Amino acid sequence: MPLFEILVWVGTALSLLGLAGLIWSIVKVARAKRAALDDAQLRAEIRAALPLNLGALFLSVIGLMMVIVGVFLS
């Protein structure tokens, strides 16, 4: 298997992992909103989900960049 093909598949896996993290972050915030928490508790839940959201977004972007580089180099 050529190196560029491996780069594409690893990038795809990272992008899917990042997408799963984004979906999990959305579900976490949606559950907090449905729980009818008071304002301070809701803000705390959203603050707790923010690092997960940013990390998943970063992982997804890095994976997509790997895919693009692998396609361009192949």
PyMOL Python script that loads the backbone (N, CA, C, O; Angstrom):
from pymol import cmd

cmd.read_pdbstr("""\
ATOM      1  N   MET A   1       0.856  -1.178   0.000  1.00  0.00           N
ATOM      2  CA  MET A   1       0.000   0.000   0.000  1.00  0.00           C
ATOM      3  C   MET A   1       0.903   1.243   0.000  1.00  0.00           C
ATOM      4  O   MET A   1       1.776   1.379   0.858  1.00  0.00           O
ATOM      5  N   PRO A   2       0.691   2.135  -0.954  1.00  0.00           N
ATOM      6  CA  PRO A   2       1.530   3.343  -1.014  1.00  0.00           C
ATOM      7  C   PRO A   2       1.309   4.255   0.196  1.00  0.00           C
ATOM      8  O   PRO A   2       0.259   4.240   0.839  1.00  0.00           O
ATOM      9  N   LEU A   3       2.326   5.032   0.468  1.00  0.00           N
ATOM     10  CA  LEU A   3       2.293   5.925   1.627  1.00  0.00           C
ATOM     11  C   LEU A   3       1.151   6.932   1.538  1.00  0.00           C
ATOM     12  O   LEU A   3       0.521   7.254   2.545  1.00  0.00           O
ATOM     13  N   PHE A   4       0.886   7.425   0.333  1.00  0.00           N
ATOM     14  CA  PHE A   4      -0.157   8.436   0.169  1.00  0.00           C
ATOM     15  C   PHE A   4      -1.545   7.854   0.422  1.00  0.00           C
ATOM     16  O   PHE A   4      -2.435   8.537   0.928  1.00  0.00           O
ATOM     17  N   GLU A   5      -1.715   6.583   0.063  1.00  0.00           N
ATOM     18  CA  GLU A   5      -2.997   5.934   0.336  1.00  0.00           C
ATOM     19  C   GLU A   5      -3.201   5.748   1.844  1.00  0.00           C
ATOM     20  O   GLU A   5      -4.311   5.900   2.355  1.00  0.00           O
ATOM     21  N   ILE A   6      -2.138   5.424   2.529  1.00  0.00           N
ATOM     22  CA  ILE A   6      -2.206   5.306   3.993  1.00  0.00           C
ATOM     23  C   ILE A   6      -2.564   6.658   4.604  1.00  0.00           C
ATOM     24  O   ILE A   6      -3.361   6.733   5.539  1.00  0.00           O
ATOM     25  N   LEU A   7      -1.975   7.722   4.071  1.00  0.00           N
ATOM     26  CA  LEU A   7      -2.262   9.075   4.556  1.00  0.00           C
ATOM     27  C   LEU A   7      -3.741   9.412   4.393  1.00  0.00           C
ATOM     28  O   LEU A   7      -4.351  10.022   5.271  1.00  0.00           O
ATOM     29  N   VAL A   8      -4.309   9.006   3.254  1.00  0.00           N
ATOM     30  CA  VAL A   8      -5.733   9.267   3.016  1.00  0.00           C
ATOM     31  C   VAL A   8      -6.596   8.490   4.012  1.00  0.00           C
ATOM     32  O   VAL A   8      -7.542   9.044   4.571  1.00  0.00           O
ATOM     33  N   TRP A   9      -6.280   7.226   4.235  1.00  0.00           N
ATOM     34  CA  TRP A   9      -7.109   6.417   5.139  1.00  0.00           C
ATOM     35  C   TRP A   9      -6.977   6.844   6.597  1.00  0.00           C
ATOM     36  O   TRP A   9      -7.959   6.843   7.340  1.00  0.00           O
ATOM     37  N   VAL A  10      -5.770   7.207   7.002  1.00  0.00           N
ATOM     38  CA  VAL A  10      -5.589   7.699   8.376  1.00  0.00           C
ATOM     39  C   VAL A  10      -6.317   9.030   8.554  1.00  0.00           C
ATOM     40  O   VAL A  10      -6.945   9.263   9.587  1.00  0.00           O
ATOM     41  N   GLY A  11      -6.234   9.900   7.550  1.00  0.00           N
ATOM     42  CA  GLY A  11      -6.958  11.165   7.599  1.00  0.00           C
ATOM     43  C   GLY A  11      -8.464  10.957   7.655  1.00  0.00           C
ATOM     44  O   GLY A  11      -9.171  11.675   8.362  1.00  0.00           O
ATOM     45  N   THR A  12      -8.951   9.973   6.908  1.00  0.00           N
ATOM     46  CA  THR A  12     -10.380   9.659   6.945  1.00  0.00           C
ATOM     47  C   THR A  12     -10.799   9.184   8.336  1.00  0.00           C
ATOM     48  O   THR A  12     -11.845   9.580   8.850  1.00  0.00           O
ATOM     49  N   ALA A  13      -9.976   8.337   8.930  1.00  0.00           N
ATOM     50  CA  ALA A  13     -10.291   7.851  10.281  1.00  0.00           C
ATOM     51  C   ALA A  13     -10.303   8.995  11.288  1.00  0.00           C
ATOM     52  O   ALA A  13     -11.180   9.057  12.149  1.00  0.00           O
ATOM     53  N   LEU A  14      -9.332   9.900  11.182  1.00  0.00           N
ATOM     54  CA  LEU A  14      -9.296  11.046  12.098  1.00  0.00           C
ATOM     55  C   LEU A  14     -10.506  11.958  11.897  1.00  0.00           C
ATOM     56  O   LEU A  14     -11.079  12.459  12.864  1.00  0.00           O
ATOM     57  N   SER A  15     -10.887  12.169  10.651  1.00  0.00           N
ATOM     58  CA  SER A  15     -12.052  13.008  10.376  1.00  0.00           C
ATOM     59  C   SER A  15     -13.321  12.390  10.945  1.00  0.00           C
ATOM     60  O   SER A  15     -14.157  13.091  11.515  1.00  0.00           O
ATOM     61  N   LEU A  16     -13.463  11.081  10.790  1.00  0.00           N
ATOM     62  CA  LEU A  16     -14.644  10.411  11.338  1.00  0.00           C
ATOM     63  C   LEU A  16     -14.643  10.437  12.860  1.00  0.00           C
ATOM     64  O   LEU A  16     -15.697  10.578  13.481  1.00  0.00           O
ATOM     65  N   LEU A  17     -13.479  10.303  13.456  1.00  0.00           N
ATOM     66  CA  LEU A  17     -13.370  10.396  14.909  1.00  0.00           C
ATOM     67  C   LEU A  17     -13.746  11.801  15.385  1.00  0.00           C
ATOM     68  O   LEU A  17     -14.447  11.957  16.384  1.00  0.00           O
ATOM     69  N   GLY A  18     -13.276  12.817  14.664  1.00  0.00           N
ATOM     70  CA  GLY A  18     -13.636  14.195  14.989  1.00  0.00           C
ATOM     71  C   GLY A  18     -15.125  14.446  14.810  1.00  0.00           C
ATOM     72  O   GLY A  18     -15.740  15.146  15.614  1.00  0.00           O
ATOM     73  N   LEU A  19     -15.707  13.876  13.760  1.00  0.00           N
ATOM     74  CA  LEU A  19     -17.145  14.018  13.538  1.00  0.00           C
ATOM     75  C   LEU A  19     -17.935  13.371  14.665  1.00  0.00           C
ATOM     76  O   LEU A  19     -18.941  13.919  15.116  1.00  0.00           O
ATOM     77  N   ALA A  20     -17.484  12.211  15.121  1.00  0.00           N
ATOM     78  CA  ALA A  20     -18.147  11.556  16.253  1.00  0.00           C
ATOM     79  C   ALA A  20     -18.058  12.417  17.512  1.00  0.00           C
ATOM     80  O   ALA A  20     -19.017  12.497  18.280  1.00  0.00           O
ATOM     81  N   GLY A  21     -16.917  13.056  17.723  1.00  0.00           N
ATOM     82  CA  GLY A  21     -16.774  13.952  18.873  1.00  0.00           C
ATOM     83  C   GLY A  21     -17.685  15.158  18.771  1.00  0.00           C
ATOM     84  O   GLY A  21     -18.253  15.592  19.774  1.00  0.00           O
ATOM     85  N   LEU A  22     -17.835  15.708  17.568  1.00  0.00           N
ATOM     86  CA  LEU A  22     -18.751  16.839  17.383  1.00  0.00           C
ATOM     87  C   LEU A  22     -20.190  16.428  17.651  1.00  0.00           C
ATOM     88  O   LEU A  22     -20.946  17.166  18.282  1.00  0.00           O
ATOM     89  N   ILE A  23     -20.563  15.257  17.173  1.00  0.00           N
ATOM     90  CA  ILE A  23     -21.926  14.771  17.421  1.00  0.00           C
ATOM     91  C   ILE A  23     -22.147  14.549  18.914  1.00  0.00           C
ATOM     92  O   ILE A  23     -23.206  14.883  19.445  1.00  0.00           O
ATOM     93  N   TRP A  24     -21.148  13.984  19.589  1.00  0.00           N
ATOM     94  CA  TRP A  24     -21.266  13.763  21.033  1.00  0.00           C
ATOM     95  C   TRP A  24     -21.412  15.093  21.775  1.00  0.00           C
ATOM     96  O   TRP A  24     -22.188  15.191  22.725  1.00  0.00           O
ATOM     97  N   SER A  25     -20.678  16.102  21.349  1.00  0.00           N
ATOM     98  CA  SER A  25     -20.773  17.420  21.968  1.00  0.00           C
ATOM     99  C   SER A  25     -22.170  18.014  21.770  1.00  0.00           C
ATOM    100  O   SER A  25     -22.739  18.591  22.696  1.00  0.00           O
ATOM    101  N   ILE A  26     -22.715  17.872  20.570  1.00  0.00           N
ATOM    102  CA  ILE A  26     -24.060  18.373  20.294  1.00  0.00           C
ATOM    103  C   ILE A  26     -25.092  17.653  21.163  1.00  0.00           C
ATOM    104  O   ILE A  26     -25.992  18.282  21.719  1.00  0.00           O
ATOM    105  N   VAL A  27     -24.955  16.348  21.275  1.00  0.00           N
ATOM    106  CA  VAL A  27     -25.894  15.566  22.096  1.00  0.00           C
ATOM    107  C   VAL A  27     -25.793  15.975  23.556  1.00  0.00           C
ATOM    108  O   VAL A  27     -26.807  16.101  24.242  1.00  0.00           O
ATOM    109  N   LYS A  28     -24.574  16.181  24.031  1.00  0.00           N
ATOM    110  CA  LYS A  28     -24.367  16.566  25.432  1.00  0.00           C
ATOM    111  C   LYS A  28     -25.040  17.906  25.751  1.00  0.00           C
ATOM    112  O   LYS A  28     -25.687  18.041  26.789  1.00  0.00           O
ATOM    113  N   VAL A  29     -24.891  18.891  24.865  1.00  0.00           N
ATOM    114  CA  VAL A  29     -25.504  20.199  25.094  1.00  0.00           C
ATOM    115  C   VAL A  29     -27.021  20.118  24.939  1.00  0.00           C
ATOM    116  O   VAL A  29     -27.755  20.764  25.686  1.00  0.00           O
ATOM    117  N   ALA A  30     -27.492  19.329  23.977  1.00  0.00           N
ATOM    118  CA  ALA A  30     -28.935  19.191  23.785  1.00  0.00           C
ATOM    119  C   ALA A  30     -29.595  18.535  25.005  1.00  0.00           C
ATOM    120  O   ALA A  30     -30.690  18.927  25.407  1.00  0.00           O
ATOM    121  N   ARG A  31     -28.933  17.551  25.582  1.00  0.00           N
ATOM    122  CA  ARG A  31     -29.468  16.918  26.797  1.00  0.00           C
ATOM    123  C   ARG A  31     -29.525  17.916  27.953  1.00  0.00           C
ATOM    124  O   ARG A  31     -30.476  17.925  28.735  1.00  0.00           O
ATOM    125  N   ALA A  32     -28.500  18.749  28.048  1.00  0.00           N
ATOM    126  CA  ALA A  32     -28.475  19.751  29.118  1.00  0.00           C
ATOM    127  C   ALA A  32     -29.602  20.764  28.926  1.00  0.00           C
ATOM    128  O   ALA A  32     -30.215  21.202  29.899  1.00  0.00           O
ATOM    129  N   LYS A  33     -29.874  21.133  27.684  1.00  0.00           N
ATOM    130  CA  LYS A  33     -30.959  22.089  27.430  1.00  0.00           C
ATOM    131  C   LYS A  33     -32.323  21.469  27.717  1.00  0.00           C
ATOM    132  O   LYS A  33     -33.219  22.132  28.240  1.00  0.00           O
ATOM    133  N   ARG A  34     -32.471  20.192  27.370  1.00  0.00           N
ATOM    134  CA  ARG A  34     -33.748  19.514  27.638  1.00  0.00           C
ATOM    135  C   ARG A  34     -33.980  19.241  29.119  1.00  0.00           C
ATOM    136  O   ARG A  34     -35.119  19.033  29.536  1.00  0.00           O
ATOM    137  N   ALA A  35     -32.921  19.240  29.915  1.00  0.00           N
ATOM    138  CA  ALA A  35     -33.047  18.928  31.340  1.00  0.00           C
ATOM    139  C   ALA A  35     -33.632  20.088  32.134  1.00  0.00           C
ATOM    140  O   ALA A  35     -33.860  19.955  33.336  1.00  0.00           O
ATOM    141  N   ALA A  36     -33.875  21.207  31.496  1.00  0.00           N
ATOM    142  CA  ALA A  36     -34.463  22.385  32.141  1.00  0.00           C
ATOM    143  C   ALA A  36     -33.655  22.817  33.368  1.00  0.00           C
ATOM    144  O   ALA A  36     -34.200  23.054  34.445  1.00  0.00           O
ATOM    145  N   LEU A  37     -32.358  22.908  33.171  1.00  0.00           N
ATOM    146  CA  LEU A  37     -31.475  23.360  34.244  1.00  0.00           C
ATOM    147  C   LEU A  37     -31.588  24.874  34.394  1.00  0.00           C
ATOM    148  O   LEU A  37     -32.017  25.568  33.472  1.00  0.00           O
ATOM    149  N   ASP A  38     -31.204  25.372  35.550  1.00  0.00           N
ATOM    150  CA  ASP A  38     -31.185  26.831  35.688  1.00  0.00           C
ATOM    151  C   ASP A  38     -29.993  27.384  34.899  1.00  0.00           C
ATOM    152  O   ASP A  38     -29.152  26.627  34.414  1.00  0.00           O
ATOM    153  N   ASP A  39     -29.934  28.688  34.782  1.00  0.00           N
ATOM    154  CA  ASP A  39     -28.976  29.338  33.889  1.00  0.00           C
ATOM    155  C   ASP A  39     -27.527  29.009  34.246  1.00  0.00           C
ATOM    156  O   ASP A  39     -26.719  28.743  33.356  1.00  0.00           O
ATOM    157  N   ALA A  40     -27.194  29.024  35.518  1.00  0.00           N
ATOM    158  CA  ALA A  40     -25.812  28.768  35.933  1.00  0.00           C
ATOM    159  C   ALA A  40     -25.399  27.325  35.620  1.00  0.00           C
ATOM    160  O   ALA A  40     -24.281  27.082  35.164  1.00  0.00           O
ATOM    161  N   GLN A  41     -26.292  26.380  35.865  1.00  0.00           N
ATOM    162  CA  GLN A  41     -25.976  24.975  35.580  1.00  0.00           C
ATOM    163  C   GLN A  41     -25.855  24.727  34.079  1.00  0.00           C
ATOM    164  O   GLN A  41     -24.989  23.973  33.634  1.00  0.00           O
ATOM    165  N   LEU A  42     -26.727  25.366  33.306  1.00  0.00           N
ATOM    166  CA  LEU A  42     -26.662  25.217  31.854  1.00  0.00           C
ATOM    167  C   LEU A  42     -25.354  25.784  31.307  1.00  0.00           C
ATOM    168  O   LEU A  42     -24.727  25.183  30.435  1.00  0.00           O
ATOM    169  N   ARG A  43     -24.952  26.932  31.818  1.00  0.00           N
ATOM    170  CA  ARG A  43     -23.672  27.515  31.394  1.00  0.00           C
ATOM    171  C   ARG A  43     -22.507  26.603  31.762  1.00  0.00           C
ATOM    172  O   ARG A  43     -21.558  26.469  30.990  1.00  0.00           O
ATOM    173  N   ALA A  44     -22.572  25.984  32.920  1.00  0.00           N
ATOM    174  CA  ALA A  44     -21.502  25.067  33.337  1.00  0.00           C
ATOM    175  C   ALA A  44     -21.445  23.845  32.422  1.00  0.00           C
ATOM    176  O   ALA A  44     -20.356  23.387  32.075  1.00  0.00           O
ATOM    177  N   GLU A  45     -22.590  23.319  32.030  1.00  0.00           N
ATOM    178  CA  GLU A  45     -22.614  22.175  31.112  1.00  0.00           C
ATOM    179  C   GLU A  45     -22.052  22.555  29.745  1.00  0.00           C
ATOM    180  O   GLU A  45     -21.312  21.784  29.134  1.00  0.00           O
ATOM    181  N   ILE A  46     -22.405  23.736  29.275  1.00  0.00           N
ATOM    182  CA  ILE A  46     -21.901  24.180  27.976  1.00  0.00           C
ATOM    183  C   ILE A  46     -20.399  24.434  28.048  1.00  0.00           C
ATOM    184  O   ILE A  46     -19.669  24.115  27.110  1.00  0.00           O
ATOM    185  N   ARG A  47     -19.936  25.007  29.157  1.00  0.00           N
ATOM    186  CA  ARG A  47     -18.491  25.213  29.331  1.00  0.00           C
ATOM    187  C   ARG A  47     -17.751  23.881  29.368  1.00  0.00           C
ATOM    188  O   ARG A  47     -16.632  23.782  28.866  1.00  0.00           O
ATOM    189  N   ALA A  48     -18.360  22.865  29.953  1.00  0.00           N
ATOM    190  CA  ALA A  48     -17.724  21.549  30.017  1.00  0.00           C
ATOM    191  C   ALA A  48     -17.665  20.901  28.633  1.00  0.00           C
ATOM    192  O   ALA A  48     -16.747  20.130  28.353  1.00  0.00           O
ATOM    193  N   ALA A  49     -18.626  21.202  27.773  1.00  0.00           N
ATOM    194  CA  ALA A  49     -18.655  20.609  26.435  1.00  0.00           C
ATOM    195  C   ALA A  49     -17.759  21.353  25.449  1.00  0.00           C
ATOM    196  O   ALA A  49     -17.419  20.814  24.396  1.00  0.00           O
ATOM    197  N   LEU A  50     -17.377  22.569  25.774  1.00  0.00           N
ATOM    198  CA  LEU A  50     -16.591  23.384  24.840  1.00  0.00           C
ATOM    199  C   LEU A  50     -15.231  22.771  24.496  1.00  0.00           C
ATOM    200  O   LEU A  50     -14.889  22.735  23.314  1.00  0.00           O
ATOM    201  N   PRO A  51     -14.437  22.287  25.452  1.00  0.00           N
ATOM    202  CA  PRO A  51     -13.150  21.676  25.070  1.00  0.00           C
ATOM    203  C   PRO A  51     -13.324  20.437  24.181  1.00  0.00           C
ATOM    204  O   PRO A  51     -12.535  20.209  23.264  1.00  0.00           O
ATOM    205  N   LEU A  52     -14.351  19.650  24.459  1.00  0.00           N
ATOM    206  CA  LEU A  52     -14.637  18.490  23.622  1.00  0.00           C
ATOM    207  C   LEU A  52     -14.973  18.934  22.201  1.00  0.00           C
ATOM    208  O   LEU A  52     -14.500  18.347  21.228  1.00  0.00           O
ATOM    209  N   ASN A  53     -15.783  19.965  22.094  1.00  0.00           N
ATOM    210  CA  ASN A  53     -16.178  20.486  20.794  1.00  0.00           C
ATOM    211  C   ASN A  53     -14.966  20.995  20.016  1.00  0.00           C
ATOM    212  O   ASN A  53     -14.798  20.660  18.844  1.00  0.00           O
ATOM    213  N   LEU A  54     -14.130  21.792  20.654  1.00  0.00           N
ATOM    214  CA  LEU A  54     -12.956  22.342  19.970  1.00  0.00           C
ATOM    215  C   LEU A  54     -11.943  21.261  19.614  1.00  0.00           C
ATOM    216  O   LEU A  54     -11.345  21.303  18.539  1.00  0.00           O
ATOM    217  N   GLY A  55     -11.749  20.305  20.496  1.00  0.00           N
ATOM    218  CA  GLY A  55     -10.829  19.203  20.207  1.00  0.00           C
ATOM    219  C   GLY A  55     -11.306  18.351  19.049  1.00  0.00           C
ATOM    220  O   GLY A  55     -10.512  17.950  18.197  1.00  0.00           O
ATOM    221  N   ALA A  56     -12.596  18.073  19.013  1.00  0.00           N
ATOM    222  CA  ALA A  56     -13.155  17.277  17.927  1.00  0.00           C
ATOM    223  C   ALA A  56     -13.074  18.032  16.607  1.00  0.00           C
ATOM    224  O   ALA A  56     -12.793  17.441  15.565  1.00  0.00           O
ATOM    225  N   LEU A  57     -13.318  19.327  16.650  1.00  0.00           N
ATOM    226  CA  LEU A  57     -13.215  20.142  15.444  1.00  0.00           C
ATOM    227  C   LEU A  57     -11.771  20.153  14.931  1.00  0.00           C
ATOM    228  O   LEU A  57     -11.536  20.036  13.728  1.00  0.00           O
ATOM    229  N   PHE A  58     -10.816  20.292  15.835  1.00  0.00           N
ATOM    230  CA  PHE A  58      -9.402  20.275  15.463  1.00  0.00           C
ATOM    231  C   PHE A  58      -9.021  18.935  14.837  1.00  0.00           C
ATOM    232  O   PHE A  58      -8.334  18.895  13.816  1.00  0.00           O
ATOM    233  N   LEU A  59      -9.465  17.846  15.447  1.00  0.00           N
ATOM    234  CA  LEU A  59      -9.165  16.513  14.940  1.00  0.00           C
ATOM    235  C   LEU A  59      -9.755  16.309  13.550  1.00  0.00           C
ATOM    236  O   LEU A  59      -9.113  15.730  12.674  1.00  0.00           O
ATOM    237  N   SER A  60     -10.961  16.781  13.356  1.00  0.00           N
ATOM    238  CA  SER A  60     -11.616  16.653  12.061  1.00  0.00           C
ATOM    239  C   SER A  60     -10.888  17.467  10.994  1.00  0.00           C
ATOM    240  O   SER A  60     -10.711  16.994   9.871  1.00  0.00           O
ATOM    241  N   VAL A  61     -10.474  18.661  11.326  1.00  0.00           N
ATOM    242  CA  VAL A  61      -9.756  19.506  10.362  1.00  0.00           C
ATOM    243  C   VAL A  61      -8.406  18.899  10.004  1.00  0.00           C
ATOM    244  O   VAL A  61      -8.023  18.897   8.834  1.00  0.00           O
ATOM    245  N   ILE A  62      -7.686  18.390  10.985  1.00  0.00           N
ATOM    246  CA  ILE A  62      -6.393  17.754  10.715  1.00  0.00           C
ATOM    247  C   ILE A  62      -6.586  16.538   9.816  1.00  0.00           C
ATOM    248  O   ILE A  62      -5.806  16.318   8.890  1.00  0.00           O
ATOM    249  N   GLY A  63      -7.618  15.754  10.085  1.00  0.00           N
ATOM    250  CA  GLY A  63      -7.896  14.591   9.247  1.00  0.00           C
ATOM    251  C   GLY A  63      -8.228  14.983   7.822  1.00  0.00           C
ATOM    252  O   GLY A  63      -7.748  14.351   6.881  1.00  0.00           O
ATOM    253  N   LEU A  64      -9.041  16.013   7.647  1.00  0.00           N
ATOM    254  CA  LEU A  64      -9.373  16.467   6.297  1.00  0.00           C
ATOM    255  C   LEU A  64      -8.150  17.003   5.569  1.00  0.00           C
ATOM    256  O   LEU A  64      -8.003  16.808   4.363  1.00  0.00           O
ATOM    257  N   MET A  65      -7.276  17.677   6.301  1.00  0.00           N
ATOM    258  CA  MET A  65      -6.036  18.161   5.678  1.00  0.00           C
ATOM    259  C   MET A  65      -5.153  16.989   5.236  1.00  0.00           C
ATOM    260  O   MET A  65      -4.524  17.046   4.180  1.00  0.00           O
ATOM    261  N   MET A  66      -5.109  15.947   6.033  1.00  0.00           N
ATOM    262  CA  MET A  66      -4.332  14.763   5.664  1.00  0.00           C
ATOM    263  C   MET A  66      -4.906  14.118   4.410  1.00  0.00           C
ATOM    264  O   MET A  66      -4.152  13.689   3.537  1.00  0.00           O
ATOM    265  N   VAL A  67      -6.223  14.043   4.308  1.00  0.00           N
ATOM    266  CA  VAL A  67      -6.855  13.481   3.126  1.00  0.00           C
ATOM    267  C   VAL A  67      -6.505  14.302   1.893  1.00  0.00           C
ATOM    268  O   VAL A  67      -6.142  13.749   0.855  1.00  0.00           O
ATOM    269  N   ILE A  68      -6.613  15.613   2.007  1.00  0.00           N
ATOM    270  CA  ILE A  68      -6.325  16.488   0.862  1.00  0.00           C
ATOM    271  C   ILE A  68      -4.863  16.359   0.432  1.00  0.00           C
ATOM    272  O   ILE A  68      -4.576  16.276  -0.762  1.00  0.00           O
ATOM    273  N   VAL A  69      -3.946  16.344   1.387  1.00  0.00           N
ATOM    274  CA  VAL A  69      -2.525  16.196   1.059  1.00  0.00           C
ATOM    275  C   VAL A  69      -2.274  14.833   0.403  1.00  0.00           C
ATOM    276  O   VAL A  69      -1.532  14.743  -0.574  1.00  0.00           O
ATOM    277  N   GLY A  70      -2.881  13.791   0.933  1.00  0.00           N
ATOM    278  CA  GLY A  70      -2.699  12.461   0.347  1.00  0.00           C
ATOM    279  C   GLY A  70      -3.239  12.373  -1.072  1.00  0.00           C
ATOM    280  O   GLY A  70      -2.630  11.729  -1.926  1.00  0.00           O
ATOM    281  N   VAL A  71      -4.376  13.013  -1.334  1.00  0.00           N
ATOM    282  CA  VAL A  71      -4.936  12.996  -2.683  1.00  0.00           C
ATOM    283  C   VAL A  71      -4.063  13.810  -3.636  1.00  0.00           C
ATOM    284  O   VAL A  71      -3.809  13.381  -4.761  1.00  0.00           O
ATOM    285  N   PHE A  72      -3.607  14.968  -3.199  1.00  0.00           N
ATOM    286  CA  PHE A  72      -2.767  15.786  -4.070  1.00  0.00           C
ATOM    287  C   PHE A  72      -1.442  15.111  -4.391  1.00  0.00           C
ATOM    288  O   PHE A  72      -0.944  15.252  -5.508  1.00  0.00           O
ATOM    289  N   LEU A  73      -0.863  14.392  -3.456  1.00  0.00           N
ATOM    290  CA  LEU A  73       0.435  13.773  -3.671  1.00  0.00           C
ATOM    291  C   LEU A  73       0.370  12.444  -4.413  1.00  0.00           C
ATOM    292  O   LEU A  73       1.385  11.956  -4.910  1.00  0.00           O
ATOM    293  N   SER A  74      -0.815  11.864  -4.486  1.00  0.00           N
ATOM    294  CA  SER A  74      -0.910  10.565  -5.173  1.00  0.00           C
ATOM    295  C   SER A  74      -1.057  10.711  -6.661  1.00  0.00           C
ATOM    296  O   SER A  74      -1.149   9.711  -7.374  1.00  0.00           O
TER     297      SER A  74
END
""", "prot")
cmd.dss("prot")
cmd.show_as("cartoon", "prot")
cmd.util.cbc("prot")
cmd.orient("prot")
